[in-house]
Amino acid sequence: MKSPKYHLYLTGNEYTQIINALVELKNELISEGRYTDAVDELLIKFSKARTKNLKVVYTN
């Protein structure tokens, strides 16, 4: 059975905040002497993610 795919639509600011949070988490894990494999995988996925321009239409 295939696992479902999820899509996140982020602004540039949100993308930057996520990358910074992951880097901070990785630094904390390194200072504690713990493994950073999961965080590394997420950083790679975010860095390879495609960007897509969307037009947002607000309706009442």
Secondary structure, DSSP 8 states (H G I E B T S, - for coil): -----------HHHHHHHHHHHHHHHHHHHHHT---HHHHHHHHHHHH------------
